[in-house]
Amino acid sequence: MSKSPISAQLREQVRRRAELPLRCSYCQSQELVTGVQLTIDHILPESLGGVSTLDNLCLACWECNLRKGSRVSGFDDQTQSELRLFNPVVDEWNAHFAWSPDGIVIQGLTAIGRATIATLQLNRSSLTRSRKLWRVAGWHPPSA
Ligand SMILES: [Zn+2]
């Protein structure tokens, strides 16, 4: 399977479709806050036949994109089951995830949410450390 390149035009369409502030579709880290341009993630990975069309693309930070890799499912400890990952194009973030009251930790509201948190490590220590600082500055959590 050869990779289909994402044109500059398609990249721009993905960015224009996204809610502001621009953020990772998974961990919600904001591009403006991290200073690192978001990547374009293939929701169904190219290695599994995913194509470069708007409905299969979303914004993701480098670290979430790397951890997602070619994965399409993850394990939820609570239900002891393997589930598909959160799909940012068809699923609502707020339906599957919520911020802890202090805004530092992403909590899974559903089995899909929990499986995605575990697989992408959405509460990795590098993020929780930064979230504490972002919160002090009033930059976090992102409000839509
Ligand atoms: Zn992320």
Residues whose N, C-alpha, C, O or C-beta is under 5 A from the ligand:
A	BS01	ZN	C24 Y26 C27 Q28 C61 C64
